[in-house]
Amino acid sequence: MTKRDYYDVLGVTNSASKDEIKKAYRKLALKFHPDKTKGDKTSEEKFKEASEAYHVLSDDKRKNNYDQFGHAAFEGAGGGGQGFGGFDFNSSSFSDIFEDFFGDFGGGSSRRSSNRGNDLRYDTNISLEEAYKGLEKNVKYTTYKKCPPCSGSGAEKGSKPIKCTYCSGRGKVRTNQGFFTIQQTCPQCSGYGETIGTPCKKCSGNGKVQGSENVTVKIPKGVDDGTRIRLSGKGEAGSKGGSSGDLYLFISIDSHSIFKRSEENLYYELPVSFSNATLGTTVNVPSIDGGKSKIKIPAGTQHGKQFRLRGKGMPVLRRNLFGDLYIRVVTQVPTSLSKRQKEILEEFNEIESNKPDPVIKNFFENAKKFWRGS
């Protein structure tokens, strides 16, 4: 069977850089790896083919030979009858490529990361005013902390962990499966590289115990709903000397009785009486900083008219900037009138009918034309 061109196998050109070759191989290796395809012979052959291509093209000398003589460069008969040494794609060479990309594929991460403690999430609610000003908040939570008697080692005081004899302290073992060499977490020490002869009585050899934790978190002004604050090392303690995880504080902003927020801007609706909207007025309106701002409602202000107060919105997170406050006029039409109010409005309506509003007059004239046309 004729071998495919190595560049075609990886889907790259002969001018591809090392990084491009590596990226192409990684994509194929992840797709066709035996641990994922579970016995699919076609995928296994494609994985083998891609690995062989990468083995050649990732090395400058092998690549130059291949570019000059093709597959013959590794069959002992290159150009001019000169051999270049047989290409032996054995389990060892595969393992080197394999480790370069995946480390302990199927066997967990490195010992350091596998010992790392879990990250924790803490949800908290604050008011819009607190989000405006910023605050310090005390957070109390339950977590796993480093065991005090053994200082997190998991070994009873006076004793020490011993190197795992099964993996020689590496935390991982290799097994040959035909063409492939598979690297997995050591089943004896679970990847730690050590075993504990005399486990700590307090933590049973785990190196951590459950307890409460208190931290003070500085919440900056301008945080929005869903803001996440990371507290490095404040999560669960790692096992057997591993590093601690992180604590993530998720912020939720309570709804406000007046203001609505959209990013750094604030909005609310200002109720204005029919007479004030018609005649005009001046009103004091609230702002999120607790102060007041005076705005003029001009005579004849229509329902839905919007006013903008610059810099009266929320602070922009970690910047010395503020959003704006938008105020929308909502004209309140009276629903319950006294006898005198009715008389005044009826008189007003009579005067208005003799001199109708141009906008209203124009609408109904167009409506009449529409009906006649229909």
Backbone hydrogen bonds in HBPLUS format (Angstrom, degrees):
<---DONOR---> <-ACCEPTOR-->    atom                        ^
c    i                          cat <-CA-CA->   ^        H-A-AA   ^      H-
h    n   atom  resd res      DA  || num        DHA   H-A  angle D-A-AA Bond
n    s   type  num  typ     dist DA aas  dist angle  dist       angle   num
A0008-ASP N   A0005-ASP O   3.06 MM   3  5.23 116.9  2.48  99.7 114.9     1
A0009-VAL N   A0005-ASP O   2.94 MM   4  6.27 150.9  2.02 151.0 160.3     2
A0010-LEU N   A0006-TYR O   3.15 MM   4  6.45 158.0  2.20 147.7 151.3     3
A0011-GLY N   A0007-TYR O   2.81 MM   4  5.87 121.9  2.15 135.1 151.9     4
A0012-VAL N   A0007-TYR O   3.01 MM   5  5.28 158.1  2.06 147.8 150.6     5
A0016-ALA N   A0013-THR O   3.10 MM   3  5.39 163.6  2.13 114.9 116.5     6
A0021-ILE N   A0017-SER O   2.96 MM   4  6.26 157.3  2.01 152.3 158.5     7
A0022-LYS N   A0018-LYS O   2.85 MM   4  6.05 160.5  1.89 149.7 155.5     8
A0023-LYS N   A0019-ASP O   2.87 MM   4  6.00 157.8  1.92 145.7 151.8     9
A0024-ALA N   A0020-GLU O   2.97 MM   4  6.11 157.5  2.02 144.0 149.9    10
A0025-TYR N   A0021-ILE O   2.96 MM   4  6.19 161.9  1.99 149.8 154.8    11
A0026-ARG N   A0022-LYS O   2.92 MM   4  6.10 163.0  1.95 149.6 154.6    12
A0027-LYS N   A0023-LYS O   3.14 MM   4  6.33 158.4  2.19 146.1 150.8    13
A0028-LEU N   A0024-ALA O   3.22 MM   4  6.54 160.9  2.26 148.3 152.6    14
A0029-ALA N   A0025-TYR O   2.76 MM   4  5.93 165.2  1.78 162.7 167.7    15
A0030-LEU N   A0026-ARG O   2.95 MM   4  6.06 160.6  1.99 150.2 154.4    16
A0031-LYS N   A0027-LYS O   3.22 MM   4  6.34 146.0  2.34 135.5 144.6    17
A0032-PHE N   A0028-LEU O   2.89 MM   4  6.07 160.4  1.93 158.4 162.2    18
A0033-HIS N   A0029-ALA O   2.98 MM   4  5.40 120.4  2.35 142.0 148.3    19
A0036-LYS N   A0033-HIS O   2.87 MM   3  5.53 150.5  1.96 120.1 129.1    20
A0037-THR N   A0033-HIS O   3.05 MM   4  6.31 155.0  2.12 148.8 156.6    21
A0038-LYS N   A0034-PRO O   2.91 MM   4  5.56 137.6  2.09 142.8 146.9    22
A0044-GLU N   A0040-ASP O   2.97 MM   4  6.20 152.0  2.04 148.6 157.5    23
A0045-GLU N   A0041-LYS O   2.96 MM   4  6.22 153.4  2.03 147.9 153.6    24
A0046-LYS N   A0042-THR O   3.01 MM   4  6.31 152.6  2.09 144.9 152.9    25
A0047-PHE N   A0043-SER O   2.84 MM   4  6.04 150.2  1.92 146.9 155.1    26
A0048-LYS N   A0044-GLU O   2.94 MM   4  6.16 157.2  1.99 144.0 150.4    27
A0049-GLU N   A0045-GLU O   2.84 MM   4  6.01 156.6  1.90 145.2 151.9    28
A0050-ALA N   A0046-LYS O   2.92 MM   4  6.05 161.5  1.95 145.2 149.7    29
A0051-SER N   A0047-PHE O   2.92 MM   4  6.06 156.9  1.97 147.1 153.7    30
A0052-GLU N   A0048-LYS O   2.97 MM   4  6.13 153.6  2.04 145.4 152.4    31
A0053-ALA N   A0049-GLU O   3.01 MM   4  6.24 158.1  2.06 145.7 151.8    32
A0054-TYR N   A0050-ALA O   2.93 MM   4  6.15 157.4  1.98 146.5 152.7    33
A0055-HIS N   A0051-SER O   2.92 MM   4  6.05 154.6  1.98 143.9 151.0    34
A0056-VAL N   A0052-GLU O   3.25 MM   4  6.53 148.1  2.35 144.9 151.5    35
A0057-LEU N   A0053-ALA O   2.95 MM   4  6.14 177.2  1.95 160.2 159.9    36
A0058-SER N   A0054-TYR O   2.90 MM   4  5.54 143.0  2.04 147.2 151.4    37
A0059-ASP N   A0056-VAL O   3.37 MM   3  5.86 160.8  2.41 111.2 116.7    38
A0063-LYS N   A0059-ASP O   2.80 MM   4  5.86 158.9  1.84 157.2 164.3    39
A0064-ASN N   A0060-ASP O   2.92 MM   4  6.09 157.8  1.97 146.5 151.9    40
A0065-ASN N   A0061-LYS O   3.05 MM   4  6.32 161.3  2.08 150.9 155.8    41
A0066-TYR N   A0062-ARG O   2.89 MM   4  6.11 155.6  1.95 147.1 154.4    42
A0067-ASP N   A0063-LYS O   2.79 MM   4  6.01 160.6  1.83 153.0 158.4    43
A0068-GLN N   A0064-ASN O   3.09 MM   4  6.23 141.6  2.24 139.7 149.2    44
A0069-PHE N   A0065-ASN O   2.84 MM   4  5.95 164.3  1.86 154.6 158.9    45
A0070-GLY N   A0066-TYR O   2.66 MM   4  4.38 144.4  1.78 128.4 132.6    46
A0073-ALA N   A0070-GLY O   3.12 MM   3  5.88 162.7  2.16 119.2 123.9    47
A0074-PHE N   A0071-HIS O   3.06 MM   3  5.83 164.0  2.09 121.0 125.3    48
A0075-GLU N   A0072-ALA O   3.15 MM   3  4.98 169.3  2.16 106.5 107.7    49
A0087-PHE N   A0074-PHE O   3.18 MM  13  4.80 155.9  2.24 130.3 123.6    50
A0078-GLY N   A0082-GLN O   2.92 MM   4  5.18 140.4  2.08 120.7 130.5    51
A0081-GLY N   A0078-GLY O   3.18 MM   3  5.54 134.6  2.40 138.8 134.7    52
A0082-GLN N   A0079-GLY O   3.42 MM   3  6.09 172.6  2.42 117.1 118.3    53
A0090-ASN N   A0088-ASP O   2.96 MM   2  5.60 127.0  2.24 108.1  92.6    54
A0094-PHE N   A0090-ASN O   3.08 MM   4  6.32 161.7  2.11 153.0 158.8    55
A0095-SER N   A0091-SER O   2.94 MM   4  6.05 151.2  2.03 138.1 145.9    56
A0096-ASP N   A0092-SER O   3.14 MM   4  6.53 149.2  2.24 148.2 155.1    57
A0097-ILE N   A0093-SER O   3.31 MM   4  6.66 163.5  2.33 150.4 153.2    58
A0098-PHE N   A0094-PHE O   2.79 MM   4  5.96 167.6  1.80 157.7 162.1    59
A0099-GLU N   A0095-SER O   2.82 MM   4  5.95 163.5  1.84 153.0 155.7    60
A0100-ASP N   A0096-ASP O   3.12 MM   4  6.23 148.2  2.22 140.2 148.7    61
A0100-ASP N   A0097-ILE O   3.11 MM   3  5.13 119.1  2.50  95.1 110.4    62
A0101-PHE N   A0098-PHE O   3.25 MM   3  5.62 136.4  2.46 102.9 112.8    63
A0102-PHE N   A0098-PHE O   2.93 MM   4  6.03 174.2  1.94 164.4 164.0    64
A0103-GLY N   A0099-GLU O   3.23 MM   4  4.39 149.0  2.34 106.9 114.6    65
A0107-GLY N   A0104-ASP O   2.75 MM   3  4.85 158.1  1.80 127.4 130.3    66
A0114-SER N   A0110-SER O   2.81 MM   4  5.97 156.1  1.86 157.3 165.4    67
A0115-ASN N   A0111-ARG O   3.00 MM   4  6.06 138.6  2.18 141.9 150.5    68
A0116-ARG N   A0113-SER O   3.20 MM   3  5.06 146.0  2.32  94.7 104.6    69
A0239-SER N   A0115-ASN O   2.77 MM 124  5.00 139.9  1.93 142.9 151.6    70
A0117-GLY N   A0243-SER O   2.85 MM 126  6.35 156.3  1.90 154.9 163.0    71
A0236-GLU N   A0118-ASN O   3.04 MM 118  5.22 153.0  2.11 164.4 164.9    72
A0120-LEU N   A0246-ASP O   2.81 MM 126  6.31 156.4  1.86 156.8 164.7    73
A0248-TYR N   A0120-LEU O   2.76 MM 128  6.04 161.9  1.79 151.8 157.7    74
A0122-TYR N   A0248-TYR O   2.83 MM 126  6.16 156.6  1.89 162.4 162.3    75
A0250-PHE N   A0122-TYR O   2.86 MM 128  6.15 159.5  1.90 150.7 157.6    76
A0124-THR N   A0250-PHE O   3.04 MM 126  6.32 161.2  2.08 174.3 172.0    77
A0252-SER N   A0124-THR O   2.94 MM 128  6.19 148.5  2.05 158.7 164.0    78
A0126-ILE N   A0252-SER O   2.98 MM 126  6.42 153.7  2.05 163.8 172.1    79
A0254-ASP N   A0126-ILE O   2.92 MM 128  6.09 165.4  1.94 157.7 162.1    80
A0131-ALA N   A0127-SER O   2.99 MM   4  6.33 151.5  2.08 144.8 153.0    81
A0132-TYR N   A0128-LEU O   2.92 MM   4  6.19 136.8  2.11 139.6 151.6    82
A0133-LYS N   A0129-GLU O   3.02 MM   4  6.31 155.3  2.08 147.5 153.0    83
A0134-GLY N   A0130-GLU O   2.66 MM   4  5.40 151.2  1.74 148.6 156.5    84
A0222-GLY N   A0131-ALA O   2.70 MM  91  5.54 174.2  1.70 169.4 170.3    85
A0135-LEU N   A0219-ILE O   2.98 MM  84  5.29 154.1  2.05 145.3 153.7    86
A0219-ILE N   A0135-LEU O   2.71 MM  84  5.29 159.0  1.76 170.1 177.7    87
A0137-LYS N   A0217-VAL O   2.79 MM  80  5.19 163.3  1.82 151.4 154.7    88
A0217-VAL N   A0137-LYS O   2.78 MM  80  5.19 173.7  1.79 153.5 152.4    89
A0139-VAL N   A0215-VAL O   2.78 MM  76  5.33 171.6  1.78 166.5 169.5    90
A0215-VAL N   A0139-VAL O   2.95 MM  76  5.33 158.1  2.00 148.2 155.3    91
A0141-TYR N   A0213-GLU O   3.00 MM  72  5.46 158.0  2.05 151.7 158.9    92
A0213-GLU N   A0141-TYR O   2.79 MM  72  5.46 149.2  1.88 162.0 172.0    93
A0143-THR N   A0211-GLY O   2.84 MM  68  5.67 170.5  1.85 175.4 176.3    94
A0211-GLY N   A0143-THR O   2.81 MM  68  5.67 160.4  1.85 171.0 176.5    95
A0237-ALA N   A0144-TYR O   2.76 MM  93  5.68 163.6  1.78 144.8 150.4    96
A0145-LYS N   A0209-VAL O   2.65 MM  64  5.42 160.5  1.68 167.9 160.7    97
A0209-VAL N   A0145-LYS O   2.80 MM  64  5.42 152.3  1.88 154.2 161.3    98
A0147-CYS N   A0207-GLY O   3.06 MM  60  5.35 174.4  2.06 121.0 120.5    99
A0151-SER N   A0147-CYS O   2.88 MM   4  5.47 114.1  2.32 143.2 159.8   100
A0151-SER N   A0148-PRO O   3.36 MM   3  4.97 148.2  2.46  94.0 103.1   101
A0153-SER N   A0150-CYS O   3.08 MM   3  5.55 171.4  2.09 118.7 120.7   102
A0241-GLY N   A0152-GLY O   2.97 MM  89  5.24 111.2  2.46 132.1 134.4   103
A0200-CYS N   A0154-GLY O   2.88 MM  46  5.39 157.2  1.93 131.5 130.8   104
A0156-GLU N   A0198-THR O   2.77 MM  42  5.66 172.6  1.77 163.3 161.8   105
A0159-SER N   A0156-GLU O   2.89 MM   3  5.61 157.0  1.95 146.9 149.3   106
A0162-ILE N   A0195-THR O   2.82 MM  33  5.43 166.1  1.84 169.2 167.4   107
A0195-THR N   A0162-ILE O   2.79 MM  33  5.43 160.9  1.82 159.5 165.4   108
A0164-CYS N   A0193-GLY O   3.01 MM  29  5.39 173.3  2.02 124.1 123.9   109
A0168-SER N   A0164-CYS O   2.99 MM   4  5.51 113.9  2.44 131.2 146.8   110
A0169-GLY N   A0164-CYS O   3.11 MM   5  5.02 125.3  2.42 135.5 144.8   111
A0170-ARG N   A0167-CYS O   3.20 MM   3  5.56 168.4  2.22 112.5 116.0   112
A0186-CYS N   A0171-GLY O   3.09 MM  15  5.32 170.7  2.10 119.3 118.0   113
A0173-VAL N   A0184-GLN O   2.81 MM  11  5.49 155.7  1.87 154.6 162.7   114
A0184-GLN N   A0173-VAL O   2.82 MM  11  5.49 167.3  1.84 165.4 168.2   115
A0175-THR N   A0182-ILE O   2.87 MM   7  5.34 155.9  1.93 148.0 155.9   116
A0182-ILE N   A0175-THR O   2.82 MM   7  5.34 162.6  1.85 166.6 161.6   117
A0177-GLN N   A0180-PHE O   2.74 MM   3  5.16 172.7  1.75 154.8 157.5   118
A0180-PHE N   A0177-GLN O   3.20 MM   3  5.16 147.0  2.31 127.3 118.1   119
A0190-SER N   A0186-CYS O   2.92 MM   4  5.36 123.7  2.25 142.2 153.7   120
A0192-TYR N   A0189-CYS O   3.16 MM   3  5.54 170.1  2.17 115.1 117.7   121
A0204-SER N   A0200-CYS O   2.77 MM   4  5.22 123.7  2.09 143.9 155.5   122
A0206-ASN N   A0203-CYS O   3.15 MM   3  5.45 166.3  2.17 112.0 116.0   123
A0227-THR N   A0224-ASP O   3.02 MM   3  5.55 156.5  2.08 141.7 139.4   124
A0226-GLY N   A0251-ILE O   2.70 MM  25  5.29 161.6  1.73 162.0 165.3   125
A0251-ILE N   A0227-THR O   2.88 MM  24  5.27 167.6  1.89 161.6 165.5   126
A0229-ILE N   A0249-LEU O   2.80 MM  20  4.97 162.7  1.83 144.2 150.2   127
A0249-LEU N   A0229-ILE O   2.75 MM  20  4.97 169.9  1.76 154.3 155.1   128
A0231-LEU N   A0247-LEU O   2.72 MM  16  5.01 165.4  1.74 160.2 164.2   129
A0234-LYS N   A0231-LEU O   3.32 MM   3  5.79 159.5  2.36 134.7 132.1   130
A0247-LEU N   A0231-LEU O   3.02 MM  16  5.01 170.2  2.03 139.5 141.9   131
A0235-GLY N   A0245-GLY O   2.84 MM  10  4.29 154.4  1.90 119.6 111.3   132
A0245-GLY N   A0236-GLU O   2.83 MM   9  5.30 160.1  1.87 151.6 156.3   133
A0242-GLY N   A0239-SER O   3.05 MM   3  5.21 152.1  2.13 107.7 116.5   134
A0260-LYS N   A0267-TYR O   2.81 MM   7  5.09 147.3  1.92 148.1 157.2   135
A0267-TYR N   A0260-LYS O   2.76 MM   7  5.09 145.3  1.88 149.1 157.6   136
A0262-SER N   A0265-ASN O   2.96 MM   3  5.37 165.8  1.98 154.4 156.1   137
A0265-ASN N   A0262-SER O   3.08 MM   3  5.37 156.8  2.13 134.6 131.0   138
A0314-MET N   A0264-GLU O   2.86 MM  50  4.83 150.4  1.94 141.3 147.3   139
A0266-LEU N   A0324-ASP O   2.94 MM  58  6.36 162.6  1.97 158.5 164.2   140
A0326-TYR N   A0266-LEU O   2.83 MM  60  6.19 166.3  1.85 152.7 156.2   141
A0268-TYR N   A0326-TYR O   3.15 MM  58  6.71 143.6  2.29 161.6 170.9   142
A0328-ARG N   A0268-TYR O   3.06 MM  60  6.43 165.1  2.09 154.0 158.8   143
A0270-LEU N   A0328-ARG O   2.77 MM  58  5.86 160.0  1.80 146.0 153.0   144
A0330-VAL N   A0270-LEU O   2.92 MM  60  5.80 165.0  1.94 144.1 141.6   145
A0272-VAL N   A0330-VAL O   2.99 MM  58  5.98 161.7  2.03 140.7 142.5   146
A0332-GLN N   A0272-VAL O   2.80 MM  60  5.88 163.5  1.82 153.7 156.4   147
A0277-ALA N   A0273-SER O   2.93 MM   4  6.14 161.5  1.96 157.1 162.2   148
A0278-THR N   A0274-PHE O   3.06 MM   4  6.19 141.8  2.21 137.3 147.7   149
A0279-LEU N   A0275-SER O   2.77 MM   4  5.90 167.9  1.78 154.2 157.5   150
A0280-GLY N   A0276-ASN O   2.63 MM   4  4.97 140.5  1.78 131.4 142.0   151
A0300-GLY N   A0277-ALA O   2.89 MM  23  5.73 123.4  2.22 132.2 148.9   152
A0301-THR N   A0277-ALA O   2.93 MM  24  5.09 123.3  2.26 156.5 153.6   153
A0300-GLY N   A0278-THR O   3.02 MM  22  4.44 128.3  2.29  96.7 111.8   154
A0281-THR N   A0297-ILE O   2.83 MM  16  5.08 149.6  1.92 138.4 148.7   155
A0297-ILE N   A0281-THR O   2.65 MM  16  5.08 161.0  1.68 159.1 164.5   156
A0283-VAL N   A0295-ILE O   2.99 MM  12  5.67 160.4  2.03 165.9 167.4   157
A0295-ILE N   A0283-VAL O   2.93 MM  12  5.67 164.7  1.95 167.5 169.5   158
A0285-VAL N   A0293-SER O   2.77 MM   8  5.29 169.4  1.78 152.1 155.1   159
A0293-SER N   A0285-VAL O   2.84 MM   8  5.29 154.5  1.90 151.4 159.9   160
A0287-SER N   A0291-GLY O   3.11 MM   4  5.51 143.6  2.25 145.3 141.0   161
A0290-GLY N   A0287-SER O   2.93 MM   3  5.70 156.4  1.99 128.1 130.9   162
A0301-THR N   A0298-PRO O   3.23 MM   3  5.73 130.2  2.50 144.5 139.0   163
A0305-LYS N   A0302-GLN O   3.14 MM   3  5.71 157.9  2.19 137.9 137.4   164
A0304-GLY N   A0329-VAL O   2.76 MM  25  5.11 158.7  1.81 148.9 154.4   165
A0329-VAL N   A0305-LYS O   2.73 MM  24  5.27 171.1  1.74 160.9 163.1   166
A0307-PHE N   A0327-ILE O   2.70 MM  20  5.02 161.9  1.73 149.2 154.9   167
A0327-ILE N   A0307-PHE O   2.75 MM  20  5.02 167.3  1.77 150.7 155.3   168
A0309-LEU N   A0325-LEU O   2.77 MM  16  5.04 168.5  1.79 155.6 159.7   169
A0325-LEU N   A0309-LEU O   2.95 MM  16  5.04 168.6  1.96 143.5 147.2   170
A0313-GLY N   A0323-GLY O   2.88 MM  10  4.24 150.0  1.97 118.0 108.1   171
A0323-GLY N   A0314-MET O   2.83 MM   9  5.26 158.2  1.88 143.2 150.0   172
A0316-VAL N   A0321-LEU O   2.81 MM   5  5.39 162.5  1.84 144.9 144.0   173
A0319-ARG N   A0316-VAL O   3.04 MM   3  5.48 147.8  2.14 144.6 136.8   174
A0342-LYS N   A0338-SER O   3.02 MM   4  6.30 157.0  2.07 152.3 158.2   175
A0343-GLU N   A0339-LYS O   3.03 MM   4  6.32 156.3  2.09 147.2 153.8   176
A0344-ILE N   A0340-ARG O   3.01 MM   4  6.27 160.1  2.05 150.7 155.4   177
A0345-LEU N   A0341-GLN O   2.97 MM   4  6.18 161.8  2.01 148.4 153.4   178
A0346-GLU N   A0342-LYS O   2.84 MM   4  6.00 155.1  1.91 151.4 158.3   179
A0347-GLU N   A0343-GLU O   3.01 MM   4  6.19 154.6  2.07 144.9 151.6   180
A0348-PHE N   A0344-ILE O   2.90 MM   4  6.14 153.9  1.97 144.4 152.3   181
A0349-ASN N   A0345-LEU O   2.79 MM   4  5.97 153.1  1.86 144.9 152.2   182
A0350-GLU N   A0346-GLU O   3.01 MM   4  6.21 149.5  2.11 141.5 149.0   183
A0351-ILE N   A0347-GLU O   3.11 MM   4  6.40 161.0  2.15 149.3 153.6   184
A0352-GLU N   A0348-PHE O   2.87 MM   4  6.05 155.8  1.93 147.7 155.4   185
A0353-SER N   A0349-ASN O   2.94 MM   4  6.11 145.6  2.06 143.0 150.8   186
A0354-ASN N   A0351-ILE O   3.19 MM   3  5.45 137.9  2.37 101.2 112.2   187
A0355-LYS N   A0352-GLU O   3.05 MM   3  5.08 135.1  2.26  97.1 109.9   188
A0361-LYS N   A0357-ASP O   2.85 MM   4  6.02 170.7  1.86 165.3 168.5   189
A0362-ASN N   A0358-PRO O   2.91 MM   4  5.95 162.0  1.94 145.8 150.4   190
A0363-PHE N   A0359-VAL O   3.11 MM   4  6.29 153.4  2.18 143.0 149.9   191
A0364-PHE N   A0360-ILE O   3.19 MM   4  6.49 168.0  2.21 158.3 159.3   192
A0365-GLU N   A0361-LYS O   3.09 MM   4  6.27 146.1  2.21 145.9 155.6   193
A0366-ASN N   A0362-ASN O   3.09 MM   4  6.28 158.0  2.14 146.3 151.4   194
A0367-ALA N   A0363-PHE O   2.89 MM   4  6.21 145.7  2.01 143.5 154.5   195
A0368-LYS N   A0364-PHE O   3.00 MM   4  6.18 153.1  2.08 140.2 145.6   196
A0369-LYS N   A0365-GLU O   3.15 MM   4  6.46 156.8  2.20 144.9 150.6   197
A0370-PHE N   A0366-ASN O   2.97 MM   4  6.20 149.8  2.06 143.3 151.7   198
A0371-TRP N   A0367-ALA O   2.95 MM   4  6.28 158.3  2.00 151.6 156.6   199
A0372-ARG N   A0368-LYS O   2.96 MM   4  6.20 158.9  2.01 149.5 155.5   200
A0373-GLY N   A0369-LYS O   2.92 MM   4  6.08 152.7  2.00 142.7 150.6   201
A0374-SER N   A0370-PHE O   2.94 MM   4  6.18 140.7  2.10 142.6 153.4   202
